[in-house]
Amino acid sequence: MLKKQNRLTKRKEFAYIYKHGEKTNSKNLSVVSVKSKKKEPRVGFSVNNKIGKAVVRNRIKRQLRDILRRQIPNLKQFQNFVVVAHPTIVECDFHKMENEILWVLKKGNLLNEQILDDS
């Protein structure tokens, strides 16, 4: 589970990120990011009703949370992120989802520079 200081929970925070953030897309998900005043990176998740029933949506959110929980030290500081799942994410297994999130974060230049050099 994500630490409390790394979570986005309020509707206003999500709305601000959607309105002012930069979007990076892939086939199965999008990441919207915006600069923040808080040092710790904060992450929120959006899984639409079109994706499936509640069991499927909750499984996808749990998997996304776990992937990003392990990536928190690698994310840029002073950033807020919203991960938006597309309906095609249902077909992905955990490892494909993890690779896609890392690819989108690299594409959007949202990882620390030292992490990018190691890849």
C-alpha distances in whole Angstrom, upper triangle without the diagonal:
4,6,9,12,10,10,13,14,18,20,22,20,19,23,24,22,24,27,27,25,26,25,24,25,25,26,22,20,21,19,21,21,22,23,22,23,20,19,16,15,13,12,12,13,16,17,21,23,25,22,23,22,19,18,18,16,13,13,14,11,8,10,10,7,7,10,10,7,10,12,12,14,17,17,19,19,21,19,17,16,16,16,18,18,22,24,24,21,21,23,21,19,16,18,20,17,16,20,20,17,19,22,21,20,23,25,24,25,21,20,22,25,25,23,25,28,27,26
4,6,8,6,7,10,12,15,18,20,17,17,21,21,19,21,24,24,22,23,22,22,23,23,25,22,19,19,17,18,18,19,20,18,19,16,16,12,11,9,9,10,12,15,17,21,23,25,23,24,24,20,20,20,18,15,15,15,12,10,12,11,7,8,10,8,6,9,11,9,12,14,14,16,16,17,16,14,13,14,14,17,18,22,24,25,21,22,25,22,21,18,19,21,18,16,19,20,16,17,21,20,18,21,23,22,22,18,18,19,23,23,21,23,26,25,25
4,6,5,7,11,12,15,19,20,17,18,22,21,20,22,25,25,23,24,24,24,26,26,28,25,23,22,20,20,19,20,19,17,18,14,14,10,11,9,10,12,14,18,20,24,26,28,26,27,27,23,23,23,21,18,19,19,15,14,15,14,11,11,13,11,8,11,12,10,12,15,14,16,15,16,16,14,15,16,17,20,21,25,27,28,25,26,28,26,25,21,23,24,21,19,22,23,19,20,23,22,20,23,25,24,23,19,19,20,23,23,22,24,27,26,27
4,5,5,9,10,13,16,17,15,16,19,19,18,21,24,23,22,24,24,25,26,28,29,27,24,23,20,20,19,19,19,16,16,13,14,11,11,9,10,11,14,17,20,23,25,28,26,27,27,23,24,24,21,19,20,20,16,15,18,16,12,14,16,14,11,15,15,12,15,18,16,18,16,16,15,14,15,15,17,20,22,25,28,29,26,27,30,28,27,24,25,27,23,22,25,25,21,22,25,24,22,25,27,25,24,21,21,21,25,26,24,27,30,29,29
4,6,8,10,13,16,17,14,15,19,18,17,20,22,21,20,22,23,24,26,27,29,27,24,22,19,19,17,16,16,13,13,9,10,7,8,7,9,12,15,18,21,24,27,29,28,29,29,26,26,26,23,21,22,22,18,18,19,17,14,16,17,14,12,15,15,11,13,16,14,15,12,12,12,11,13,15,17,20,22,26,29,30,27,29,31,29,28,25,26,27,24,22,25,25,21,21,25,23,20,23,25,23,22,18,18,19,23,23,22,25,27,27,28
4,7,10,13,16,16,13,14,17,17,15,18,20,19,18,19,20,20,22,23,26,23,20,19,16,15,14,14,14,12,13,10,10,7,6,4,6,9,12,15,18,22,25,27,25,27,27,24,24,24,21,19,20,19,15,15,16,14,11,13,13,10,9,12,11,8,11,13,11,12,11,11,10,9,10,12,13,17,19,23,25,27,23,25,28,25,25,22,23,24,20,19,21,21,17,18,21,19,17,20,22,19,19,15,15,16,20,21,20,22,25,25,25
4,6,9,12,13,11,11,15,15,13,16,19,18,17,19,19,20,21,23,25,22,19,17,15,15,14,14,15,13,14,12,13,10,8,5,5,6,9,13,15,19,21,24,22,24,24,21,21,21,18,16,18,17,13,13,15,13,10,13,14,11,10,14,13,11,14,16,13,15,14,13,12,9,9,10,12,15,17,21,23,25,22,23,26,24,24,21,23,23,20,19,22,21,17,19,21,19,17,21,22,20,20,17,18,19,23,24,22,24,27,27,27
4,6,9,10,7,7,11,11,10,13,15,15,14,17,17,18,20,22,24,21,18,16,14,13,12,12,14,12,14,12,14,11,10,6,5,5,8,11,14,17,20,22,21,23,23,20,22,21,18,17,19,17,13,15,17,14,12,15,16,13,13,17,16,13,17,18,15,16,15,13,11,8,8,8,11,13,16,19,22,24,22,23,26,25,25,23,24,24,21,20,23,21,18,20,22,19,18,21,22,19,20,17,19,20,24,26,24,25,29,29,28
4,7,9,7,8,11,12,12,14,16,17,17,19,19,21,22,24,25,23,19,18,16,15,15,15,17,15,16,15,17,15,13,10,9,7,9,11,14,16,18,21,21,22,22,19,20,21,17,16,18,17,14,15,18,15,13,17,18,16,15,19,19,17,20,21,19,20,18,17,15,11,12,11,13,14,17,20,22,25,22,24,27,26,26,24,26,26,23,22,25,24,20,23,25,22,21,25,25,23,24,21,22,24,28,29,28,29,32,33,32
4,5,5,7,9,10,11,13,15,16,16,19,20,22,23,25,27,24,21,19,17,16,16,15,17,15,16,15,18,16,15,12,11,9,11,12,15,17,19,22,22,24,23,20,23,23,19,18,21,20,17,19,21,19,17,20,21,19,19,23,22,20,23,24,21,21,20,18,16,12,13,12,15,16,18,21,24,26,24,26,29,28,29,27,29,29,25,25,28,26,23,25,27,24,23,26,27,24,25,22,24,26,30,32,30,31,35,35,34
4,5,5,6,9,10,11,12,14,15,18,18,21,22,24,26,23,20,18,17,15,15,15,17,16,18,18,21,19,17,14,13,10,12,11,14,15,17,20,20,22,22,20,22,22,19,19,22,20,17,20,22,19,18,22,23,20,21,25,24,22,25,26,22,23,22,19,17,14,14,12,14,14,17,20,22,25,23,25,28,28,29,28,30,29,25,26,28,26,23,26,27,24,23,27,27,24,25,23,25,27,31,33,31,32,36,36,35
4,5,5,6,9,10,10,12,13,17,18,21,23,25,27,25,22,19,17,15,15,14,15,14,15,16,19,18,17,14,14,12,14,14,17,18,20,23,24,25,26,23,26,26,22,22,25,23,20,23,24,22,20,24,25,22,23,26,25,22,25,26,22,22,21,18,16,13,14,13,16,16,20,22,24,27,26,28,31,30,32,30,32,31,27,28,30,27,24,27,28,24,23,27,27,23,25,22,25,27,30,33,31,32,35,36,36
4,5,5,6,9,10,11,11,14,16,18,20,23,25,23,19,17,15,12,11,10,12,11,13,13,16,15,13,10,10,9,12,13,16,18,20,23,23,25,26,23,25,25,21,21,23,21,18,20,22,19,18,21,22,18,19,23,21,19,22,22,19,18,17,14,12,9,10,10,13,14,18,21,23,26,24,26,29,28,29,27,29,28,25,25,27,25,21,23,25,21,20,23,23,20,21,19,21,23,26,29,27,28,32,33,32
4,5,5,6,9,10,10,13,13,16,17,20,22,20,16,14,12,10,10,10,13,13,15,15,18,17,14,11,10,8,9,9,13,14,17,19,19,22,22,21,23,22,18,18,21,19,16,19,20,17,16,20,20,17,19,22,20,19,22,22,18,18,18,16,13,9,9,7,10,11,14,17,20,22,21,23,26,25,27,25,27,26,22,23,24,22,19,21,22,19,18,22,22,19,20,18,21,23,26,29,27,27,31,32,31
4,5,5,6,9,10,13,14,17,18,21,23,21,18,15,14,11,12,11,14,14,17,17,20,19,17,14,13,11,12,12,15,15,18,20,21,23,24,23,25,24,21,21,24,22,19,22,23,20,20,24,23,21,22,25,24,22,25,25,21,21,20,18,15,12,12,10,13,13,16,18,21,24,23,25,28,27,29,28,30,28,25,25,27,24,22,24,25,21,21,24,23,20,22,20,23,25,28,31,30,30,33,34,33
4,6,5,6,8,11,13,16,19,22,24,23,19,16,14,11,10,9,11,11,13,15,18,17,15,13,13,12,14,14,18,18,21,23,24,26,27,26,28,27,23,24,26,24,21,24,25,21,21,24,24,21,22,25,23,21,24,24,20,19,18,15,13,10,11,11,14,15,18,20,23,26,25,27,30,29,31,29,31,29,26,26,27,25,22,24,24,21,20,23,22,19,20,18,21,23,26,29,28,28,32,33,32
4,5,5,5,8,10,13,15,18,21,20,16,13,10,7,7,6,9,10,13,14,16,16,13,11,11,10,12,12,16,17,20,22,22,25,26,25,27,25,21,22,24,21,19,21,22,18,18,22,21,18,20,22,20,18,21,20,17,16,16,13,10,8,8,7,11,12,16,18,21,23,22,25,27,26,28,26,27,26,22,23,24,21,18,20,21,17,16,19,18,15,17,15,18,20,23,26,25,25,28,29,28
4,6,6,8,9,12,14,17,19,18,14,11,10,7,8,9,12,14,17,18,20,19,16,14,13,11,12,11,14,15,18,19,20,23,24,23,26,24,20,22,23,21,19,22,22,19,19,23,22,19,21,24,22,21,24,23,19,19,19,17,13,11,10,8,11,10,14,15,19,21,20,23,26,25,27,26,27,25,22,23,24,21,18,21,21,17,17,20,18,15,18,16,20,23,25,28,26,26,30,31,30
4,6,9,10,14,16,20,22,21,18,14,13,10,10,10,12,14,17,19,21,21,18,17,16,15,16,15,18,18,21,22,23,26,28,27,29,28,24,25,27,24,22,25,26,22,23,26,25,22,25,27,25,23,26,25,21,20,20,18,15,13,13,12,14,14,18,19,22,24,24,27,29,28,31,30,31,29,26,26,27,24,22,23,23,20,19,22,20,17,19,18,22,24,27,30,29,28,31,33,32
4,7,10,13,16,20,22,22,19,15,13,9,8,7,9,11,14,16,19,19,16,16,15,15,17,17,20,20,24,25,25,28,30,29,31,29,26,27,29,26,23,26,26,23,23,26,25,22,24,26,23,22,24,23,19,18,18,15,12,11,12,12,15,15,19,20,24,26,25,28,30,29,31,30,31,29,26,26,26,23,21,22,22,19,18,20,19,15,17,16,20,22,24,27,26,25,29,31,30
4,6,10,13,16,19,19,15,12,9,6,5,5,8,11,14,16,17,17,14,13,13,13,14,15,18,19,23,23,23,27,29,27,29,27,24,25,26,23,21,24,24,20,20,23,22,19,21,23,20,19,21,20,16,15,15,13,10,9,9,9,12,13,16,18,22,23,22,25,27,26,28,27,27,25,22,22,23,20,17,19,18,15,14,16,15,12,13,12,16,18,21,24,23,22,25,27,26
4,7,10,14,17,17,14,10,8,5,5,6,10,13,17,18,19,18,15,15,14,15,16,16,18,20,23,23,23,27,29,28,30,27,24,26,26,23,21,24,23,20,21,23,21,18,21,23,19,19,21,19,15,14,16,14,11,11,10,10,12,13,16,17,21,22,21,25,26,25,27,25,25,23,21,21,21,18,16,17,16,12,12,14,12,8,11,11,15,17,19,22,21,20,23,25,24
4,6,10,13,14,10,7,6,4,7,9,13,16,19,20,21,20,16,16,14,14,14,14,16,17,21,20,20,24,26,26,27,25,22,23,24,20,19,22,21,17,19,21,19,17,20,22,19,19,21,19,16,16,17,17,13,12,10,9,10,10,13,14,17,18,18,21,22,21,23,23,23,20,18,18,18,15,13,15,14,10,11,13,11,8,11,11,15,18,20,23,21,20,23,25,23
4,7,11,11,9,6,5,6,8,12,15,18,21,22,22,21,17,17,15,15,15,15,16,18,21,21,20,23,26,26,27,24,21,23,23,19,19,21,20,16,18,20,17,16,19,20,17,18,20,17,15,15,18,18,14,13,11,11,10,10,12,13,16,16,16,19,20,19,21,20,20,17,15,16,15,12,10,12,10,6,8,10,7,6,9,10,13,16,18,21,19,17,20,22,20
4,7,8,6,4,7,9,11,15,18,21,25,25,25,23,19,19,16,16,15,14,15,16,19,18,17,21,24,24,25,22,19,21,21,17,18,20,19,15,18,20,17,16,20,21,18,20,22,19,17,18,21,21,17,16,13,12,10,9,10,10,13,13,13,17,17,16,18,18,18,15,13,14,14,10,10,12,10,7,10,11,9,9,12,13,15,19,20,23,20,19,22,23,20
4,6,5,6,9,12,14,18,21,24,27,27,27,25,21,21,18,17,16,15,15,16,19,18,16,20,23,23,24,20,19,21,20,16,17,20,17,15,18,19,16,16,20,20,18,20,23,20,18,20,23,23,20,19,15,14,11,10,10,9,12,11,10,14,14,13,16,16,15,12,11,12,11,7,9,11,8,7,10,12,9,11,14,14,16,20,21,23,20,19,22,22,19
4,6,8,12,15,18,21,24,27,31,30,30,28,24,23,20,19,17,16,15,15,18,16,14,17,21,22,22,18,17,20,19,15,17,20,17,15,19,20,18,18,22,22,20,23,25,23,21,23,26,27,23,22,18,16,13,11,10,8,10,7,8,12,11,11,14,15,15,11,11,13,12,9,11,13,11,10,14,15,13,14,18,18,20,23,25,27,23,22,25,25,22
4,7,11,14,17,21,24,26,29,29,29,26,22,21,18,16,14,13,11,12,15,13,11,14,18,18,18,15,14,16,15,12,13,16,14,12,16,17,15,16,19,20,19,21,24,22,20,22,25,26,22,20,16,14,11,9,6,5,7,5,5,9,9,8,11,12,13,10,8,11,11,8,9,12,11,10,13,16,14,15,18,18,19,23,25,27,23,22,26,25,22
4,7,10,13,17,20,22,26,25,25,23,19,18,14,13,11,10,10,11,15,14,12,15,18,18,19,15,13,16,15,11,12,15,13,10,14,16,13,13,17,18,17,18,21,19,17,19,22,22,18,16,13,10,7,6,4,5,9,8,7,11,12,11,13,13,14,12,9,11,12,8,8,11,11,8,11,14,13,13,16,15,17,21,23,25,22,21,24,24,22
4,7,10,13,17,19,23,22,23,21,17,16,13,12,10,10,11,12,16,15,14,18,21,20,21,18,16,18,18,14,14,17,15,12,14,17,15,14,17,19,16,17,20,18,16,17,19,19,16,14,10,8,6,5,7,8,11,12,11,14,16,15,17,16,17,15,12,13,13,10,9,12,11,8,10,12,11,10,14,13,15,19,21,23,21,20,23,24,22
4,6,10,13,15,19,19,19,17,13,12,10,10,9,10,12,14,18,18,17,20,23,22,23,20,17,18,19,15,14,16,15,12,13,16,14,12,15,17,14,14,17,15,13,14,16,16,12,10,7,6,5,6,9,11,15,15,14,17,19,17,19,17,18,16,13,13,14,11,8,11,11,7,8,11,10,8,11,10,12,16,18,21,18,18,22,22,20
4,7,11,13,17,17,18,16,13,12,10,10,10,11,14,15,19,19,19,22,24,23,25,22,19,20,21,18,16,19,18,14,15,18,16,14,17,19,16,16,18,17,13,13,15,14,10,8,6,5,7,8,11,13,17,18,17,20,22,20,22,21,21,20,17,17,17,15,12,14,14,10,10,13,12,9,12,10,14,17,19,22,20,19,23,24,23
4,7,9,13,14,14,13,10,10,9,10,12,13,16,18,22,23,22,25,27,26,27,25,22,22,23,20,18,20,20,16,16,19,17,14,16,18,15,14,16,15,11,10,11,10,7,6,4,7,9,11,15,17,21,21,20,23,25,23,24,23,23,22,19,18,19,16,13,14,15,11,10,13,12,9,10,8,12,14,17,20,18,18,22,23,22
4,6,10,12,13,13,10,10,11,12,14,16,19,21,25,26,25,28,30,28,30,28,25,25,26,23,21,23,23,19,19,21,20,17,19,20,17,16,17,16,13,11,11,9,6,5,7,9,12,14,18,20,24,25,24,27,29,27,28,26,26,25,22,22,22,20,17,18,18,15,13,15,15,11,12,10,13,15,18,21,20,20,23,25,24
4,7,9,10,11,9,10,12,14,17,19,22,24,28,29,29,32,33,31,33,31,28,28,29,26,23,25,25,21,20,23,21,18,19,21,18,15,17,16,12,10,9,6,4,6,9,12,15,18,21,24,27,28,27,30,32,30,31,28,28,28,25,23,24,22,19,19,20,17,15,17,17,13,13,11,13,14,17,20,20,20,23,25,25
4,5,8,9,8,9,12,14,17,19,23,25,29,30,30,32,33,31,32,31,28,27,29,26,23,25,25,21,20,22,22,18,19,21,18,15,16,16,13,11,8,5,5,6,10,13,16,19,22,25,29,30,28,31,33,31,32,29,30,29,26,25,26,24,21,21,22,20,17,19,20,16,16,13,15,16,18,21,21,22,25,26,27
4,7,9,10,11,14,16,20,22,26,28,32,33,33,35,36,34,35,34,31,30,31,29,26,27,28,24,22,25,24,20,20,22,20,17,17,18,15,13,9,6,8,9,13,16,20,22,26,29,32,34,32,34,37,34,35,32,32,32,29,28,29,28,24,24,26,23,20,22,23,20,19,16,18,17,20,22,23,24,26,28,29
4,6,7,9,12,15,19,21,25,28,31,33,32,34,35,32,33,32,29,28,29,27,24,24,25,22,20,22,22,18,18,19,18,14,15,16,13,11,8,5,8,9,12,16,19,22,25,28,32,33,30,33,35,33,33,30,30,31,28,26,27,26,23,23,25,23,19,22,23,20,19,16,17,16,19,21,21,23,25,27,27
4,6,9,13,16,20,23,26,29,32,34,33,35,36,33,34,33,30,28,29,27,24,24,25,22,20,21,20,17,16,17,15,12,12,13,11,9,5,5,8,10,13,16,19,23,26,29,32,33,30,33,35,32,32,29,29,29,27,24,26,25,22,21,23,22,18,20,22,19,17,14,14,13,16,18,18,20,22,23,25
4,6,10,13,17,20,23,26,30,31,30,32,33,30,30,29,26,25,26,24,21,21,21,18,16,17,17,13,12,14,12,9,9,11,9,9,6,6,7,9,11,14,17,20,23,26,30,30,28,30,32,29,29,26,26,27,24,21,23,23,19,19,21,20,16,19,21,18,17,13,13,13,16,18,17,19,22,22,23
4,7,10,14,17,20,23,27,28,27,29,30,27,28,27,24,22,23,21,18,18,19,15,14,15,14,11,11,13,10,7,9,10,7,7,5,6,5,6,8,11,13,17,19,23,26,27,24,27,29,26,26,23,23,23,20,18,20,19,16,16,18,16,13,16,18,15,14,10,11,12,15,17,16,17,20,21,21
4,7,11,14,17,20,23,25,24,26,27,24,25,24,21,19,20,19,15,16,17,14,12,14,14,10,10,13,11,9,11,12,9,10,9,9,7,5,6,9,11,14,17,21,24,25,22,25,27,24,25,22,23,23,20,18,20,19,15,16,19,17,14,17,19,16,16,12,13,15,18,20,19,20,23,24,24
4,7,10,13,17,20,22,20,22,23,21,21,20,17,16,17,15,12,13,14,10,9,12,11,8,9,12,11,9,12,13,10,12,12,12,9,6,5,6,7,11,13,17,20,21,18,21,23,21,21,19,20,20,16,15,18,16,13,14,17,14,12,16,17,15,16,12,13,16,19,21,19,20,24,24,23
4,7,10,13,16,18,17,19,20,18,19,18,14,14,15,13,10,12,13,10,9,12,13,10,11,15,14,12,16,16,14,15,15,15,12,8,6,5,6,9,11,15,18,19,17,19,22,20,21,18,20,20,16,16,19,17,14,16,18,15,14,18,19,17,18,15,17,19,23,24,22,23,27,27,26
4,7,10,13,15,13,16,16,14,16,14,11,11,12,10,7,10,11,8,8,12,12,10,12,15,15,14,18,18,16,18,18,18,15,11,8,5,5,6,8,12,14,16,13,15,18,17,18,16,18,18,14,15,17,15,12,15,17,15,15,18,19,17,19,16,18,21,24,26,23,24,28,27,26
4,6,10,12,11,13,14,13,15,13,9,11,13,10,8,12,13,10,11,15,15,14,16,19,18,18,22,21,19,20,21,21,17,14,11,7,6,5,6,9,11,14,12,14,17,17,18,17,20,19,15,16,19,16,14,17,19,16,16,20,20,18,21,18,21,24,27,29,26,26,30,30,28
4,7,8,7,9,11,10,12,10,6,8,10,8,7,11,12,10,12,15,15,15,17,20,20,20,24,23,21,23,24,24,21,17,14,10,8,6,5,8,9,11,10,11,14,14,16,16,19,17,14,16,18,16,15,18,19,17,18,22,21,20,23,21,23,26,29,31,28,28,32,31,29
4,5,6,8,10,10,13,11,8,11,13,11,11,14,15,14,16,19,19,19,21,24,23,24,27,27,25,26,27,27,23,20,17,13,11,8,7,8,8,11,11,12,15,16,18,19,21,20,17,19,21,18,18,21,22,19,21,24,23,22,25,24,26,29,32,34,31,31,35,34,32
4,5,6,7,8,11,10,8,11,13,12,12,16,17,16,18,21,22,22,24,26,26,27,31,30,28,30,31,30,27,23,20,17,15,12,10,10,9,13,13,12,16,17,19,20,23,22,19,22,24,21,21,24,25,23,24,28,27,26,29,27,29,33,36,37,34,34,38,38,35
4,6,8,10,13,11,9,13,14,13,14,17,18,17,20,22,22,23,25,27,27,28,32,31,29,31,32,32,28,25,22,18,16,12,10,9,6,10,11,11,14,16,18,20,23,21,18,21,23,20,20,24,24,22,24,27,26,26,29,28,30,33,36,38,34,34,38,37,35
4,7,9,10,8,7,10,11,9,11,14,15,14,17,19,19,20,22,24,25,26,29,29,27,29,31,31,27,24,20,17,14,11,8,7,5,8,8,7,10,12,15,16,19,17,15,18,20,18,18,21,22,20,22,25,24,24,27,26,28,31,34,35,32,32,35,35,32
4,7,8,6,6,10,11,10,12,15,15,16,18,20,21,22,24,26,26,28,31,31,29,32,33,33,30,27,23,20,17,14,12,11,8,11,10,8,12,14,16,17,20,19,17,20,22,20,20,24,25,23,25,28,28,28,31,29,30,34,37,38,35,35,38,37,35
4,6,6,6,9,10,11,13,15,16,17,19,20,22,23,24,27,28,29,32,32,31,33,34,34,31,28,25,21,19,17,14,14,12,14,14,11,14,16,18,19,22,21,19,22,25,23,23,26,27,26,28,31,31,30,33,31,32,36,39,40,36,37,40,39,37
4,5,5,6,8,10,10,12,14,15,16,18,20,21,22,24,26,26,30,30,29,31,32,32,29,26,23,20,18,16,14,15,13,16,15,12,16,17,18,18,22,22,19,21,24,23,22,26,27,25,27,30,30,30,32,30,31,34,37,38,35,36,39,38,36
4,6,5,6,9,10,11,12,14,15,17,19,20,21,23,25,26,29,30,29,32,33,33,30,27,24,21,19,17,15,16,14,16,14,12,15,16,16,16,20,20,18,20,23,22,21,25,26,25,27,30,30,30,32,30,31,34,37,38,34,35,38,37,35
4,5,5,6,9,10,11,12,14,16,17,19,20,22,23,24,28,28,27,30,31,32,28,25,22,19,16,15,12,13,11,12,10,8,11,12,12,13,17,17,14,17,20,19,19,22,23,22,24,27,27,27,30,28,28,32,35,35,32,32,36,34,32
4,5,5,6,9,10,11,12,14,16,17,18,20,21,22,26,26,24,27,28,28,25,22,19,16,13,12,9,11,10,12,10,9,12,13,14,14,17,17,14,17,19,18,17,21,22,20,22,25,25,25,27,25,26,29,33,34,30,31,34,33,31
4,5,5,6,9,10,10,12,14,15,16,19,20,21,24,25,24,26,27,28,25,22,19,16,14,13,12,14,14,15,13,11,15,15,15,14,17,18,15,17,20,19,18,21,23,22,22,26,26,26,28,25,26,29,32,33,30,31,34,33,31
4,5,5,6,9,10,11,12,14,15,17,19,20,24,24,23,26,27,28,25,23,20,17,15,14,12,14,13,14,11,10,13,12,11,10,14,15,12,14,17,17,16,19,21,21,21,25,25,25,27,25,25,28,31,32,28,29,32,31,29
4,5,5,6,9,10,11,12,14,16,17,18,22,22,21,24,25,26,23,20,17,14,11,11,8,11,11,11,8,8,11,10,10,9,12,12,9,12,15,14,13,16,18,17,18,21,22,22,24,22,22,25,28,29,26,26,30,28,26
4,5,5,6,9,10,11,12,14,15,16,20,20,19,22,23,23,20,17,14,12,10,10,9,12,13,14,11,11,14,13,13,11,14,15,11,12,16,15,13,16,18,17,17,21,22,21,23,20,21,24,27,28,25,26,29,28,26
4,6,5,6,9,10,10,13,14,15,19,19,19,22,23,24,21,19,16,14,12,13,12,15,16,17,13,13,16,14,13,10,14,15,12,12,16,16,14,17,19,19,19,22,23,23,24,21,21,24,27,28,24,26,29,28,26
4,5,5,6,9,10,11,13,15,18,18,18,21,23,24,21,19,16,15,12,13,11,14,15,15,11,11,13,11,10,7,10,11,8,9,12,13,11,14,16,16,16,19,21,21,22,20,20,22,25,25,22,23,26,25,23
4,5,5,6,8,10,11,12,16,15,15,18,19,21,18,15,12,11,8,10,9,12,14,14,11,12,14,12,11,9,11,11,8,8,11,11,9,11,14,13,13,16,18,17,19,16,17,20,23,23,20,21,24,23,21
4,5,5,6,9,10,10,14,15,14,17,18,19,17,14,12,11,10,12,12,16,17,18,14,16,18,15,14,11,14,15,11,11,14,14,11,13,16,15,15,18,20,19,20,17,17,19,23,23,20,22,25,24,23
4,6,5,7,9,10,13,14,14,18,19,21,19,17,15,15,13,15,15,18,19,19,16,16,18,15,13,10,12,14,11,9,13,14,12,13,16,16,15,18,20,20,21,18,17,19,22,22,19,21,24,22,21
4,6,6,7,9,12,12,12,16,18,20,17,16,14,14,11,14,13,17,19,18,14,16,17,14,12,9,9,11,8,6,10,11,8,9,13,13,12,15,17,17,18,15,14,16,19,19,16,17,21,19,18
4,5,5,6,9,10,9,12,14,16,14,12,10,11,10,13,14,17,19,19,16,18,19,16,16,12,13,14,11,9,11,12,8,9,13,12,10,13,16,15,15,12,12,14,17,18,15,16,20,19,18
4,5,5,9,10,10,14,14,16,15,14,13,13,13,16,17,20,22,22,19,20,22,19,18,14,15,17,14,11,14,15,12,12,16,16,14,16,19,18,18,15,14,15,19,19,16,18,21,20,20
4,6,7,8,10,14,15,18,16,16,15,16,15,18,18,22,24,23,20,21,22,19,17,14,13,16,14,10,13,15,12,11,15,16,13,15,19,18,18,15,13,14,17,16,13,16,19,17,17
4,6,5,6,10,12,15,13,14,12,14,13,17,18,21,23,23,19,22,23,19,18,15,14,15,13,10,12,13,10,9,12,13,10,12,15,15,14,11,9,10,14,13,11,13,16,15,14
4,5,5,8,9,12,11,11,11,13,13,17,19,22,25,25,22,24,25,22,21,18,18,19,16,13,15,16,12,12,15,15,12,14,17,16,14,11,9,10,14,14,12,15,17,17,17
4,6,8,9,12,12,14,14,17,17,21,22,25,28,28,25,27,28,25,24,20,19,21,19,16,17,18,15,13,16,17,13,14,18,17,15,12,9,9,12,11,10,13,15,15,16
4,7,9,12,12,14,13,16,16,20,21,24,27,26,23,26,27,23,23,19,18,19,17,14,15,16,13,10,13,14,10,11,14,14,11,9,6,6,9,9,7,10,12,12,12
4,6,9,8,10,10,13,13,17,19,22,25,25,22,25,26,23,23,20,19,19,17,14,15,15,12,10,13,12,8,10,13,11,10,6,5,6,10,11,9,11,14,14,15
4,7,6,9,10,14,15,19,21,24,27,27,25,28,29,26,26,23,22,23,20,18,18,18,15,13,15,14,10,11,13,11,9,6,5,5,9,11,10,11,14,16,16
4,5,9,11,15,17,20,23,26,29,30,27,30,32,29,29,26,25,26,23,20,21,21,17,16,18,17,13,15,17,14,12,9,9,8,11,13,13,15,17,19,20
4,7,10,14,17,20,23,26,30,30,28,31,33,30,30,28,28,28,25,23,24,23,19,19,20,18,15,17,18,15,13,11,12,12,14,17,17,18,21,22,23
4,7,10,13,16,19,22,26,27,24,27,29,27,27,25,25,25,22,20,21,20,16,16,18,15,12,14,16,12,11,8,10,11,14,17,16,17,20,22,22
4,7,10,13,17,20,23,24,22,25,27,25,26,23,24,23,20,19,20,19,15,16,18,15,12,15,16,13,13,10,12,14,17,20,19,19,23,24,23
4,6,10,13,16,19,21,18,21,23,21,22,20,21,20,17,16,17,15,12,13,15,12,10,14,14,11,12,9,12,14,18,20,18,19,22,23,22
4,6,10,13,16,18,16,18,21,19,21,19,20,19,15,16,17,15,12,14,15,12,12,15,15,13,15,12,15,18,21,23,21,21,25,25,24
4,6,10,13,14,12,15,17,15,17,15,17,15,12,12,14,12,9,12,13,10,10,14,14,12,15,12,15,18,21,23,20,20,24,24,22
4,7,10,12,10,13,15,15,17,16,18,16,12,14,15,12,11,14,15,12,13,16,16,14,17,15,18,21,24,26,23,23,27,27,25
4,7,8,6,9,12,11,13,13,15,13,10,13,14,11,10,14,15,12,14,17,17,16,19,18,20,23,26,27,24,24,28,27,25
4,5,6,8,11,11,14,15,17,14,12,15,15,12,12,16,16,13,16,19,18,18,21,20,22,26,28,30,27,26,29,29,27
4,5,6,9,10,14,15,17,15,13,16,17,14,15,19,18,17,20,22,21,21,25,24,25,29,31,33,30,29,32,32,29
4,5,6,8,11,13,15,12,11,15,15,12,14,17,17,16,19,21,20,21,24,23,25,28,30,32,28,27,31,30,27
4,5,5,8,10,12,9,8,11,12,10,11,15,15,14,17,19,19,19,22,21,22,26,28,29,26,25,29,28,25
4,6,8,10,13,11,10,13,15,13,15,18,18,18,20,23,22,23,26,25,25,29,31,32,29,28,32,30,28
4,7,10,12,10,10,13,14,13,15,18,18,18,21,23,22,24,26,25,26,30,31,32,28,28,31,30,27
4,7,8,6,6,10,11,10,12,14,15,15,18,19,20,21,23,23,23,26,28,29,25,25,28,26,23
4,6,5,6,9,10,11,12,15,15,17,19,20,21,23,24,23,23,26,28,28,24,24,27,25,22
4,6,5,6,9,10,11,12,14,15,17,18,20,21,23,21,20,23,25,25,21,22,25,23,20
4,5,5,6,9,10,11,12,14,15,17,18,20,21,20,19,22,23,23,19,19,22,20,17
4,5,5,6,9,10,10,12,14,15,16,18,20,19,19,22,23,23,20,19,22,20,17
4,6,5,6,9,10,11,12,14,15,16,18,17,17,20,22,23,19,19,22,21,18
4,5,5,6,9,10,11,12,14,15,17,15,14,17,19,19,16,16,19,17,15
4,6,5,6,9,10,11,12,14,15,15,14,17,18,18,15,14,17,16,13
4,5,5,6,9,10,10,12,14,14,14,17,19,20,16,15,18,18,15
4,5,5,6,9,10,11,12,11,11,15,17,18,14,14,18,17,15
4,5,5,6,8,10,10,10,9,12,14,14,11,11,14,13,11
4,5,5,6,9,10,10,10,14,14,16,12,11,14,14,11
4,5,5,6,8,9,10,14,15,17,14,13,16,17,14
4,5,5,6,5,6,10,12,14,11,10,14,15,13
4,5,5,6,6,9,10,12,9,7,11,12,10
4,5,8,9,12,13,15,13,10,14,15,13
4,5,8,11,12,15,14,12,15,17,15
4,6,8,9,12,11,9,12,14,13
4,7,9,12,10,10,13,15,14
4,6,8,7,7,10,12,11
4,6,6,7,9,11,12
4,5,5,6,9,10
4,5,5,7,9
4,5,5,7
4,5,5
4,6
4
